[in-house]
């Protein structure tokens, strides 16, 4: 795998995820990835990521496109440098980018509720895009 290609895809995924409610799970995955370079290095890398996210969230709607483009470039370089120092992390970053992209394209988990008269379905304390499934069948249909 080409490190710059993986870094670019990873950066694009990060910029996309920064403004979403799923950011914390992506950040946790990045923390695990960056720990391959040591705990102190992981903290430094995450501080840069957090600063980039804050810059994106603080931007106005008019500046959002240019800020995203700028952050994409900066994060590509940050990730490329990290991957050059930690080539064993290339596949992990590619997998993270693929997982994020799969959630964006709708190939991740789906939730559908049909014919749920007089019932309630609640999904809580977890990421709907996580592997696994949730199936509900009304009591009269389960026999």
KOLVEXTI-650497 format. One line per field, with one value per residue (C-alpha): x, y, z; residue in three letters. Coordinates in Angstrom, 1 decimal. Each point is the difference from the previous one (the first is absolute). Layout:
c1 = X;...
c2 = Y;...
c3 = Z;...
rest = ALA;...
This chain:
c1 = 0.0;1.1;0.4;-1.1;-3.1;-1.0;0.8;-2.1;-3.0;0.4;0.2;-3.1;-1.9;1.1;-1.1;-3.3;-0.5;1.1;-3.4;-2.0;-1.4;2.1;3.2;0.9;0.0;2.3;2.2;0.3;1.1;2.6;1.3;0.5;1.7;2.3;1.0;2.1;2.4;0.1;-2.3;1.7;-0.1;-3.7;-0.8;1.8;-1.7;-3.4;0.6;0.6;-3.2;-2.0;1.3;-1.0;-3.5;-0.4;1.1;-2.6;-2.8;0.8;-0.1;-3.0;-2.0;1.6;3.5;-0.8;1.1;3.4;0.6;-0.8;2.4;2.7;-0.5;0.0;3.5;1.3;-1.5;1.4;3.5;-0.5;-1.2;2.7;2.7;-1.5;-0.4;3.6;1.2;-2.6;-0.5;-1.8;-2.8;-0.8;-2.6;-1.7;-0.4;-1.3;-2.5;-1.2;-0.4;-1.9;-2.3;-0.7;-0.7;-2.3;-2.1;-0.2;-1.1;-2.7;1.8;0.2;-2.8;-3.6;-3.0;-3.5;-3.1;-3.2;-3.4;0.9;-3.5;-0.1;3.7;3.1;3.5;2.9;3.7;2.3;3.5;1.7;0.9;-2.6;2.8;1.6;0.1;-2.9;-3.7;-3.2;-3.1;-3.4;-3.1;-3.3;-1.0;-2.8;2.3;2.7;-1.9
c2 = 0.0;3.5;2.0;3.3;-1.6;-1.5;3.2;2.0;-2.4;0.0;3.8;0.3;-2.4;2.0;3.4;-1.6;-1.5;3.0;1.7;-3.1;-1.5;-3.1;1.9;-1.4;-3.5;1.0;1.9;-3.0;-2.1;2.6;0.0;-3.8;0.5;2.8;-2.1;-2.1;2.9;0.1;1.6;3.4;0.1;-1.0;3.0;2.4;-1.4;0.2;3.6;0.9;-1.9;1.7;3.4;-0.7;-1.1;3.2;2.1;-1.8;0.4;3.7;0.8;1.8;-1.7;2.3;-1.1;-3.6;-1.3;1.8;-1.1;-3.7;0.2;1.5;-2.6;-2.8;1.1;0.4;-3.3;-1.8;1.1;-0.8;-3.5;-0.6;0.9;-2.2;-2.9;0.3;-0.3;-2.8;-2.0;-2.8;2.5;0.5;-2.8;1.1;3.6;-1.4;-2.2;3.0;2.1;-2.8;-0.4;3.7;0.1;-3.1;1.8;3.1;-1.9;-1.9;-3.4;0.0;-1.1;0.9;0.3;-0.5;-0.3;-1.2;-0.8;1.0;1.1;0.4;-0.8;2.0;-0.7;1.8;-0.4;1.6;0.1;-1.1;0.7;-1.2;-0.5;-2.6;-3.6;-2.2;0.5;0.8;-2.0;0.5;-2.0;0.7;-2.6;-1.4;-0.6;-1.8;-3.3
c3 = 0.0;-0.8;3.3;-1.6;-1.5;3.4;1.8;-2.5;0.4;3.7;0.1;-2.1;2.3;3.1;-1.4;-0.9;3.5;2.0;-0.1;0.6;3.2;-0.6;0.4;3.4;-1.3;-2.9;2.5;2.2;-3.0;-0.9;3.6;-0.3;-3.4;1.3;3.1;-2.4;0.1;3.8;2.6;-0.1;-3.8;0.1;2.2;-2.3;-3.1;1.6;1.1;-3.7;-1.0;2.7;-1.1;-3.6;1.1;2.0;-2.9;-2.2;2.5;0.6;-3.7;-1.5;-2.7;-2.6;1.0;0.6;-3.5;0.1;3.6;-0.9;-2.9;2.2;2.7;-2.6;-1.1;3.6;1.2;-3.1;0.9;3.7;-0.8;-2.7;2.5;2.6;-2.4;-1.2;3.6;0.7;-3.3;2.0;0.5;-3.7;-0.2;3.2;-1.4;-3.3;1.9;2.1;-3.2;-1.6;3.0;0.1;-3.8;0.3;2.7;-2.3;-3.1;1.8;-0.2;3.8;2.4;-0.8;2.3;-1.2;2.1;-1.6;1.4;3.5;1.2;3.8;0.3;0.5;-1.3;1.8;-0.9;2.5;1.3;-3.2;-3.6;-2.5;-2.5;2.3;-1.2;1.0;-0.3;1.6;-0.9;1.5;-0.6;1.6;2.6;-2.0;-3.0;2.0;0.3
rest = UNK;UNK;UNK;UNK;UNK;UNK;UNK;UNK;UNK;UNK;UNK;UNK;UNK;UNK;UNK;UNK;UNK;UNK;UNK;UNK;UNK;UNK;UNK;UNK;UNK;UNK;UNK;UNK;UNK;UNK;UNK;UNK;UNK;UNK;UNK;UNK;UNK;UNK;UNK;UNK;UNK;UNK;UNK;UNK;UNK;UNK;UNK;UNK;UNK;UNK;UNK;UNK;UNK;UNK;UNK;UNK;UNK;UNK;UNK;UNK;UNK;UNK;UNK;UNK;UNK;UNK;UNK;UNK;UNK;UNK;UNK;UNK;UNK;UNK;UNK;UNK;UNK;UNK;UNK;UNK;UNK;UNK;UNK;UNK;UNK;UNK;UNK;UNK;UNK;UNK;UNK;UNK;UNK;UNK;UNK;UNK;UNK;UNK;UNK;UNK;UNK;UNK;UNK;UNK;UNK;UNK;UNK;UNK;UNK;UNK;UNK;UNK;UNK;UNK;UNK;UNK;UNK;UNK;UNK;UNK;UNK;UNK;UNK;UNK;UNK;UNK;UNK;UNK;UNK;UNK;UNK;UNK;UNK;UNK;UNK;UNK;UNK;UNK;UNK;UNK;UNK;UNK;UNK
